[in-house]
Amino acid sequence: MKTTTLCFLLAVVLSSPGCSDRPVSEGPDPETNPQSSTTVTLTGVITEKNDMVPVDGGVTMSLRTGNGHVESLTFPSLFTYPPPSQATVDLYSKISPVKVGDRVRIVGKREDGGIALVDLEILENR
């Protein structure tokens, strides 16, 4: 009987919501903890490019950073419904001329399978 009562009280205490007046957070706040943000900016050299946009696909590229780490970059198909935003079309116009060996700076969102491109700039090779 004492064990049952003790287990019941323990269950009530552990399942209570607590008494903090702070709002519940779904995860780290990027404004107070910049390391928690999934947005990344990288500079490196394109070592591989596979542009399948002309045949209803996306673009995948490999970027070798200054420390030798290789990141996978992704860009979606333009053949979507609803149609892509003008910003997406404009980004493809920056991606299209990129060649293997180009030095670039990218901004993207880290996702499963790589970094989804948000912006790209071709830099002068130095």
LINNOR-V355692 format. One record per pair of residues at least 24 apart in sequence whose C-alpha atoms are under 7 Angstrom apart, sorted by the first residue. I is the first residue (numbers start at 1). J is the second residue. D is the distance in Angstrom with one decimal. If there is no record, write none. Layout:
# LINNOR-V355692
[[I J D] [I J D]]
This chain:
# LINNOR-V355692
[[38 109 5.5] [38 110 5.3] [39 108 5.6] [39 109 4.5] [39 110 6.3] [40 107 5.6] [40 108 5.4] [40 109 6.2] [40 110 6.9] [41 106 5.5] [41 107 4.4] [41 108 6.6] [42 105 5.6] [42 106 5.4] [42 107 6.6] [43 104 5.7] [43 105 4.3] [43 106 6.4] [44 103 5.5] [44 104 5.7] [44 105 6.6] [45 101 5.8] [45 102 5.6] [45 103 4.4] [45 104 6.2] [46 100 5.1] [46 101 5.3] [46 102 5.6] [46 103 6.5] [47 100 5.3] [47 101 6.1] [48 100 5.7] [49 100 6.5] [53 77 5.8] [53 78 6.7] [71 114 6.8] [72 114 4.8] [72 115 6.1] [73 114 5.6] [73 115 4.8] [73 116 6.0] [73 117 6.5] [74 114 6.6] [74 115 5.9] [74 116 4.8] [74 117 6.0] [75 116 6.0] [75 117 5.9] [91 119 6.4] [94 120 6.5] [95 120 6.9]]
